[in-house]
Amino acid sequence: MSILDSITEVLTAQSSAKSRPDDGSKGAYWCDNCDVRIRDVDLEGDETCPDCGEEMRFERASGRSCAC
């Protein structure tokens, strides 16, 4: 195995580990009061925080650093 093959293998493994699931998620709902985060595809019912009952804000997924 050449050094080029080794580098290619490492980069391929890293990119597949960071891939996001393709489940139709557009972002997540955040509670600023208690830092709860719920992905939009996992939210059941209205946009209120299950911990404190406050309204949650929606944040769209964007870029590679998105936690969604």
Secondary structure, DSSP 8 states (H G I E B T S, - for coil): --HHHHHHHHHHHHHHHT----S---EEEE-TTT--EEETTT--SSSB-TTT--B-EEEE--STT---
